[in-house]
Each structure stands twice: as structure tokens, then as C-alpha cells.
Amino acid sequence: MATSRATPESSGGSGSWLVLIYRIPSEPTRLRATVWRRIKALGAVYLQNSVAALPHTPANERALRKLQREIVGMDGTGVLLESSVLSGEQSVLGSFQAARTDEYEEIVDRCEGFLAEVEKEYAKNHFTYAELEENEVDYTKLVNWLEKVKARDRFGAPGRDEADAALARCEQALEEYAARVYAEEPEGH
């Protein structure tokens, strides 16, 4: 299924972006790393150093307001703006789409790793409840990760269908492995 290239307006958004401009003291460096991780976790893209953008939604605004307060609490400065892109919208949208596509590709890679691990269990003849539980935990992490990326994917980035298909293969492999564990593991172990 092809995904059309959406714009902020056609995706139900107002066409506006939230832009966080901030400065953090250079020491300790962990503060910069903390902010960078939080911005990436929100799905924002950097327009340049210390300038990050997200589509304007109430949830994104709350998250960036909170982050702005945390930055100020780190003895930094932060300004949160609502902006319409006057020129270069496709560049901003392209960066946002590329970030989501990269996330989808990483999920597909992790799914392939998950499937390889399940195959190793078959090769080693490891059909235990402990192994099954470990695989279920790994699968749940993949499911949760994909849901987070989908929630950030406001414009239908390429790669979503492939990530969904890869996760479906993981679910099928886990179900087959579970059936084998239940068939081979004696009750009560």
C-alpha cells in the first residue's frame, strides 16, 4: 500500500510547527546529552544546532513546554515558538519524514534480529518457558517501540508498512515458538 506524501494541512494539522530554541551550559556535558535524547524521543528534528521542530499538536506543545522548563532549570535558556514555514517547508517536512523512515528501518532491522534469535532457539533445541518469556519481553518492546514511532508519524512516512509486516512476522514466529514450548516442556516447569 503506497502512502501519499502528506502536508501538515492535509494531515489535520494547522500547518504550524513548534520550534524550540535553546542553549545549555557546556559543562557538564550530560545535560546536553539529556536534552538531545529527550528531543529525539519526542520525534523532533533539528533545523540546526539547538533548534528543534515538531508539528504543532497539544501533546507536542505540552512536552516541549516541559522540556523548556527543564532546560531553564539546568541554567540554560529556552524559547518555544509556534511557527509557520514561510520558505523551505518541504525541507522541514522532508527532515521529519526521513527521521520517521529511519526509525521504521531500525525497527525492521531489530525485527530481523528477533527472528534470528528465535531461529537460534530452534537450532539449539531450546524450548523452555524461560526462553519463551525472554522472547515475549523482546517482542513487547518491539510492539511498544513501533507504536511510539507511529504516534510521531504525523505525515505517513515511508517504511510504516514494512515495519508493520516485520512485526507481524515476529508475532507469527513467537506464536509458533510458544506452541513448540508448550508441546515440549512438561507441565509445572
Summary of the structure (lengths in Angstrom):
residues: 189
radius of gyration: 20.9
end to end distance: 44.4
largest distance: 66.6
contacts: 527
relative contact order: 0.15
helix: 60%
strand: 13%
